[in-house]
């Protein structure tokens, strides 16, 4: 068996950014939200599915969690240690993921205005299988509403309004503002707020590299006239006094109600994923004098003669596969041609092999 050594110039690496709908079934908009009965009473988080039946290939789309620095909003794990609650653990977890330490408080301020040290957060964690490598800024659209109120809060990230991307320990971070498709809405009419923002700062933080959306409870809690929903976001009880469920269920109801209000226009929870696919292109160059003979036993008769006598003066081969070996002659990968390639002394070939990872 003969081999041809590849040179460094035969390798080219290329990277392409690929975007796709984040939700299952390649849907860019999530309009239905289901939970499992076994998960509905979870103290830590609430998993949200796109269908109501496990038989319909239902998969987790995102999870909702509530965090409070002092542990409010959830019952203690141990009555003897009242401060150790799921909400306190959740707040600490996201604080560490975002800022890389256990001291920083979540900052929702904008241009020096708003909540610089938020004591609580609402976290929407997109399932890892949904966002792949990262979320795609500018595709985040979410409507929040209180059932029957008619008040809609349309949220998006501000990626189209910033010229410089801000980084924290958790990667890129954008503010969540009132608007759509990565652009803030026009300046609000109420005093003390700027374009797309409230007097409490931004509505939250969009963290594409973490696959997380952190909402600002203080901004949602302000009166409707100031750009909020006017709900009590302190969530100090172990259960939700408004909806009769846990804090996570309360947030899910706001998302579900907002989606239903926009159902006629096809709007809902919109989000796209983004991933970088790297490709290694290997160029296999076959010169005219190479690989014109074969060791295929079907070419040789039982008496040791060529089955086809015309191959004596005009040898031909029909390659179908390219094998790539290491220095120990160990086969590492194979590339299949779409159809056999005719090769003789009058022909040269250039085969491009593409490896994706």
Secondary structure, DSSP 8 states (H G I E B T S, - for coil): -------GGGEEEEEEEEEEESSGGG-SEE---B--TTTTT-SSEEEEESSS-GGGT--EEEEEEEEETT-TTS-EEETTEEEEEHHHHHHHHHHHHHHSSSS--B---BTTBS-SSBSEEEEEEE-HHHHTTEE-TT--EEEEE-TTT--EEEEEE-TTT-SS-EEETTEEEEEEEEEETTEE-S--SSTT--TT-BTTB-SEEEETTTTEEEE-HHHHHS-GGGTS--------SSS-TTTSS-HHHHHHHHHHHHHHHTGGGT-SEE-EEEEEEEEEEEEEEE-TTSS-S---GGGB-TTSSBSSGGGTTS--EEEEEEEEE-TT--EEEEEEEEEEEEE-TT--EEEEEEEE-
